[in-house]
Amino acid sequence: MDTQIIPIEQFQAFLVVLSRVAGFVGAIPVFTSAQTPVRIKTTLAVLIAIVLFPIMEPAVGHISLSPVSFSLLIVSELLLGLLLGLIARLIFTAVEFGATVIGFQMGFAAANVFDPQNQRQVALISQFQNVFSILIFLAINGHHLFLQTAVLSYDVLPPGHLNLSGDAVPYLMELSSHMFALGVQFSAPVLTVLLLSGLILGILARVFPQLNVFLISFPINIGTAFIVIALTLPLVSMLLRREFDSLPERFFIILNHLAM
């Protein structure tokens, strides 16, 4: 096939669209796992870029840049997708943080499993809560949000207008602080019950000195924690839905900050 039938400006515009779409696809929490084959990520990004290119091409316009400038533009488009993926990833990090604290208080400090998604050791409760949050994310079609934002982002932030010197970094720091507060909210019910359980066991140890409180505290704390976790799953689901529903607003806030 004669490649001259494809104008170089149009091919460059497609590469710009592909780089932004690839950044958004790679930022979806489900695809951040190292176990997801790179071929699947690449093929999915190319197919989505082909479908969306007719819609995005007018916003991209004709691009004719030097190789160095064009390479910097591609990198900035990829960076945009990764920044938005970081905002979504903070929610999952908050869930893992709260679940890790719960696991330590339950007595699972030494019981860790290998997480193939993040390539590291994580607590059992943390792994359970992480899978639960991913299922909630997929159930409400959160992955569709990334593709919608990829299309609408051209109206807010055209290619080549990425600016990291504005309020984007302080806003990311604010979301990071919110992550710790969210982790406390996830773990608060279980930690409260475990605190009361420890208080009661401490009183029993003073009243009945012959009682081996240390031995019986493990099954009591584990059983009590599992019961509270089961009872508070609707609450955790509600908190996750609230955070996932706020993602579109956060995405466009960071886009506006990056466009300043």
Buried (B, 14 or more C-beta within 10 A) or exposed (E): EEEEEEEEBBEBBBBBBBBBBBBBBBBBBEBBEEEBEEEEBBEBBBEBBEEBBEEBBEBBEEBEBEEEEBEBBBEBBBBBBEBBBBBBBBBBBBBBBBBBBBBBBBBBEEEBEEBEBBEEEBBBBBBBBBEBBBEBBBEBEBBEBBBEBBBBBBEBBEBBEBEEEEBBEEBBEEBBEBBBEBBEBBBBBBBEBBEEBBEEBEEBBEEEEEEEBEEEBEEBBBEBBEEBBEEBEEEBBEBBBEBBEEBEEBBBBBBBBBBE
